[in-house]
């Protein structure tokens, strides 16, 4: 369906739209811009860190039979998604160069694709709308399944009836829909979640490495919250008052601003000082707070070991438990003799430490 949508869109846009060469030069979209340099950093960091919170990706990751299958699938998906996003992104340029955007009266750049669709035949618009709704429904279905799985397994450890989890997800849909409808910008909602993930994911992935066995849950929590606090401190210093510093956490000005408040390494229009922007302060501040919490925890545990007279073991490698998944032979029936044995999956009982 995605391939059909892209092919249909590319052909009809190429045939039915006319690019004004004068608008290509006057638009200035092919030149360097402040927002362009911002997005070269913001989007990779925001998308990469935010994807760690998307349960649908993890479901597909764990569904891979082998690491090789996972690498192949990820590589193919990366190429396909890059092509699709490039084509969809170019639609904004075409909307500006054909005169569809900004329009009269001027419209937001976020709806440039839909302004371009208005120039296409009605039957093409109808097909695109149906395909788009179908794709949105498919994405929502994956998200819904992931939420049910997360709630059942991670929150309630499969102790609560599965139907109660499904009912809770359905109930949760209503306030989410209200927030989405009343929000002044959907992009703002995404950016807030991206800012939270940018502050918490860097300190989280450290603990995923077996070489960083000394990393604890305390560092992850302190680092995640500390990253957001760092953004507030940055905003307070940058704008000169705490109210605007707090508003920066909500990114009320979105990405479409004329300064470097979303990403600030140097703003010549205001001052020559190097000021870390929100999406720099979040991960860097999170890491600094995390390592600070680590140093404090180690210091306290070392002092307690000296005072109580026992051995300091905070940096000892934890005992090696069972693998995350154990396979055990399963009894086979006569009809299964010609098939490969199916393993019984058993979760490991080894848990991490907070302190």
Secondary structure, 3 states (H helix, E strand, C coil): CHHHHHHHHHHHHHHHCCCCHHHHHHHCCCCCCHHHHHHHHHHHHHHHHHHHHCHHHHHHHHCCCCHHHHHHHHHHHHHHHHHHHHHHHHHHHHHHHCCCCCCCCCCCHHHHHHHHHCCCCHHHHHHHHHHHHHHHHHHHHHHHHHHHHHHHHHHCCCCCCHHHHHHHHHHHHHHHHHHHHHCCCHHHHHHHHHHHHHHHHHHHHHCCCHHHCCCCHHHHHHHHHHHHHHHHHHHHHHHCCHHHHHHHHHCCCCCCCCCCCCCCCCCCCCCCCCCCCHHHHHHHHHHHHHHHHHHHHHHHHHHHHHHHCCCCCCCCCCCCCCCCEEEECCCCCHHHCCCCCCCEEEECCCCCCCC
